[in-house]
């Protein structure tokens, strides 16, 4: 690449990064924090306290033992992000903006990382590198999780850094100062941080092994370093890995629905193409309507983004030019496909699929799609430009829809509504877990009465508890209360028959009620 082209590409990349940053920042606090984000705050605070106590009591060994225990606790997924978020909040504060800005940092870092990785994989292909950066910058999926105080953009950036480091480590040096040991250290460091930030990132090791083998004409010179890196990655992780393998081989449920392999692929490709909202809904926010009977379900507007992205990815994977180009494209396909296959295989025994857990395969998808657009561009400029416009339109419409559509449980508005009318009554949360998110927003101190769990079932599917026993428990819990606030969100998880609300309707008088996105608050004056 000549100097002029390099300067132009750098200028375009900077513009793409700034646009991606602006998109992520524009609606960063539009959605209320939801329970997973508040969990991240709580877990970070509690873990930091526990690790501090472990360090003072048992030194470094105590800290490592605490981290190992944390990784096997349901709901934690990995401790490092929570600890880092807690440290960040100690500097930047715990506002919605500050907490989510931590994710924006990693989300926007992924854009230049995608570019430099693409340039490393395809040295003479500036256009695909810029296209991949563009798709990452406007990705509605990446934008959504850049605006959520969770680890998903962090593990994406770490996966990119690890794979970039691996490519540099096995490539012939371009200068005497090309320090190969530093690149192996990046592989080990980034992969380790990713694994201890989310347990599913352990699948990154399999991707790295596949890439090392696909790059064998170059990587065979470094097989010893590769084995050392693999040992450093896997030996400390082995106890946890054995636990995970044992859990995966044990039939059971993690609370996730079962998805067959093809549905997992459709879900992921759909997310990367149009974001977390269906594309037909996103079009509706623009006032674009259509006759529902005009399309078959699989070819309707909801799936247009899926088909477009799939076609571009397949084209990008198959149009290789020589052996090296083929290895790089198959490597990207392995990065995107192997973790999906592993999750689908485990799910046959124990369903575990959640799309956001595999967000870190997104860069491979966008790189392949960018290669597909570049192939069309090379064939006919107008066709390539049309493909770019189409995929960008789907993405940007998704970004817009996400930025104006309340989607997460709106505890912010619910807490504000109750606080303005609060008179020291007890508050009942249904589900009780909602208390943590409500408490984040609610100013005054308040007393809590936990709603009863009524969903226990017998083997035949019938409920273990009848309405009379639940009524007696509710009466005992609310004894002495003259008035209460009920904060109801995701009630079916706790009280599918809504027995608490039925009891309050019989034994109290509703004096206030307001509905918010996925949250309803009600005030009842109770009979003596």
C-alpha positions, 0 to 999 in steps of 0.5 A: 500500500502506497503512502497516499493510500495509507493516509486515506485509509487512516483518515477513513478509519478515524472517521469510522471510529468517531462515528461508531463512538458517537452512535454508542454515546448518543443513547447510552442512558436511554434504557434503564439499567436491568437486573443483570447490569445491577448484578454486575455492580453488586457482584463487583462490590462483593467480590472485591470485598471477598478478595480483599479479605482473602488476600489479608487472610491467605495471601495470593493463594487465598485470592486465587482460591476465591476466584476459583470458587467464584467461577463455579457459582451460578450466575457469575460467569466470570469474576474479572469483569465485575472486579474491573467494573468495581474499580472503574466505578471507584474512579468514574462513579456508579451512574448509568453513564459511567458504568456503561461507558466502560463497555463503550470503551471496549466496544469502540476499541473493537473497531480499530482491532478489526481493521488491523486484524483484517490488514494482518490477515489480508495485507493487500486488501485495504477495502475489506479491512475498512468495510469490516471496521465500518460494519463493526462500528455500525453493528446494532448488536455491538452498539447494544452491548456497548451500552450495557454494563456487562462483559460482552464488549470486553471479551470481544475486544480481548478475542480480537487482541488474542487472535491478532497476537497469534497471527503476529506470533506465527508470521515472519518478522517484518523488521528486526524489532518484531518481538515475537515473545511479546505477541505470544504474551498477548495471546496468553494474556488476552485469552486468559482475561477473556476466559476469566471474564466469561466462561464461554470464552474458554472456547477461544482456545479451540479457535486458536488451535484451529487457526494455528493448524490452518496457518501451518506453513508458517506456524510449524516453525513455532510449534514449541512456542505454541505448545508452551502457550497452550500449556500456560493457558490450559494448565491453570484452567484445568480444574475449572475445565474438568468441572465444566466438562463434567457439568456439560456431560450431565443431563439437566437444565440451566434454565435455557431453552433448547435451540437446534444448530440451525436456529442458533445460527439464524439467531446469531446472524440475525443479531449481527445483522439487525440487532436485538429487535426484529427487522420488521419492527425496526422498519415499522419505526420508520413508518414502513408497513406491508401486508403480512400475507404478502410474504412467507414467514421465512422470507418476510421482512423479519428475515431480510437481514439474516439472508443478506448477511448470510449470503455475504458471509458465505461469499466471503468464505468461499471466494479464495484466490490462493492457498494462503487466502484460503487458509485465512478465510477458512480460519475466519469461518472456524472462528465463527463456526466452531464455538457455535458447533460446540454450544449446539453439541453441549445443548443436546445434553444440557441447553446453554445457548444464549446469543450474547455469550457468543458475541465474540465471534461477531468480528469473524462474521463481519470480516467475512461479510466485508470480504463478500462485499469486496468480491461483489465490488471487484466484480461490479462496482454497482453491485458491491455498492448496493450490497454495502448500502443494503447491509448498512441500511439494515444495521442503521435501522436497527441502531435507530430502533434500539435507540428509541424503543424502551426495551429493558425493565424500566425500574428507573421510572418506576422508582421515581414514581414511587419515590414521589408518592412514598409514605414509608410503606413496606414494598413487596417485590414480585419477583423479589430479585427486582429489589436490587434494581429498584434500590439502585434508583430509589432514594429513601430507605424502605422496608421490604416484604418478600413475596411468596414463591408459588411455582413449585411443581410436582412431577406431573406438572401440577402445582405443589402449593394450593391457593389456600396455603399461599393465602395464609402465608401472604396474610402472615407476611403482611400482618400489621401492614396498613398499606404497601407498594407492590413492584411487579416485574417478571411475575410469572417467574415467581408467581405464575398464577398471580396469587399475591395480586389476587389476595391483595385484590380481595383484602385491600383497596388499590389507591394508585397504579402505574405501568412502565416497560415491564414493571407495574407499581401499585399501592394498596391500603389493606383491610384491618 
